[in-house]
Amino acid sequence: MLWVAIDDPLKTWVADDLSFLAGGEVRCAIAPPKALKDAIRRVLGGQKSAADAGRTTGSPGAADSADADAPIIRLVERVVQEAIEQRASDIHVEPYETRVRVRYRVDGVLRDQAPLEKALHGPLTSRLKILAAMDIAEKRKPQDGRIDFRAGGKQIDIRASVLPSNHGETVVMRLLDKDAGLRSLESLGFEGEDRARFELSIKRPNGVVLVTGPTGSGKTTTLYAALKQLNRPDVKIITAEDPVEFDIAGINQCQVRANIGLTFARVLRAMLRQAPNVILVGEIRDRDTAEIAVQAALTGHLVFSTLHTNDAPSAITRLVDMGVKPFLVSAAVQAVMAQRLIRVLCPRCKVPYQPEPSELRSIGLDPATVVQPTFHRSVGCPQCDQTGFRGRLGIFELMVLDTTLREMIFRGEPDLKLREYARTSGGMRSLLEDGARKVLAGSTSVDELLRVTAAS
């Protein structure tokens, strides 16, 4: 039996929810609101209770300071540890008027955790700033930092970002598991003809290969998978990244530091004097970087990079808008791939069903051509935390440039024309079409696919 202290007799519904989660009997006991808050503060950290303050005598020494910090240290460690156990990629700490909201991003979706008291926000933010080597006295400007965290035998690299907001500073921490191995193209969900075409593109001696998509769509992971295939003793590879997410043996990786003038463009210029075969530029952000990347490709280097565009044809227009001449773009770019990440159905609890014709049409399938399709839907179980999903894989839209596409780019044809030709004659499958194949394979659900591609 589990006893839970509550400060409001009308909150007995808490017992029902906890009973369902704990799988046993839960009973409630009424506690004075102030005593309950003091108890929570003593466990999680923050201000001491009135009784504790009354017992403190004399000037605070080093031992007292350590005692005051210990609860906050435990709180930070607990938050990070919980996030790692839930396979979270980000931790969001967001202050509001009366509480502090904590959320973990798991498989690309934010999940609410137990909120913290507003009094804990200041000590928690200060502790994180100290760990990330930030200025704890500066509360008016955004700050960025890095934390090395070890948990469960794993080395976790945390990229912390602090942003001032209405009710205090918002903190976002990105978790990078340095001990995780590099993924292969196959494990990312790349398969069939598209995978063969992409592998052919990355084996060319020169040219630009672009991966596009919004933030958090797995672009860097895909490029790492490509480098993994090319990483051989006879190939020299140099990367310019912000940040360097994973250390790869055999590859020269350079960290961009814009605050000291070490920008992507400057690193890229220096790279060319190192005689590399393959270059990875973390992101093309401006005209200088774009022009140097194109010139590098035209002078015999294979260049990988990323852009923030919604689909593959838009990347061409984006380079031209940055100021790169269309004839240079048409000559240098070899392939453009847009991608998204979709959640994978939990293998333990997913259930099959026969879809309605309307569901088939919603993901671009013709009911007349699909024979006895079997779809799967999410249910939820303890293994997937009742979400119905566990893990993610990619859906891809690969446009490989041929002679006709290069001529169209040279003439300045719009995105729609490029897309139409790439789909009808160039063999390009849209994100929705690639996702539909994964729905038919039982990897994901119709709702999940539409959630990711509806805005594409």
Secondary structure, DSSP 8 states (H G I E B T S, - for coil): -EEEEES-GGGTHHHHHHHHHHTS-EEEEE--HHHHHHHHHHHH-SS--HHHHHH--S---HHHHHHHHHHHHHHHHHHHHHHHHTTEEEEEEEE-SSEEEEEEEETTEEEE---EEGGGHHHHHHHHHHHTT--TT--SS-EEEEEEEEETTEEEEEEEEEEEETTEEEEEEEEEETTS----TTTTT--HHHHHHHHHHHTSSSEEEEEE-STTSSHHHHHHHHHHHH--TT--EEEEESS--S--TT-EEEE-BGGGTB-HHHHHHHHHTT--SEEEES---SHHHHHHHHHHHHTT-EEEEEE--SSHHHHHHHHHHHT--HHHHHHHEEEEEEEEEEEEE-TTT-EEE---HHHHHHTT--TTTS-S--EEE----GGGTTSSEEEEEEEEEEEE--HHHHHHHHHT--HHHHHHHHHHTS----HHHHHHHHHHTTSS-HHHHHHHHTT-
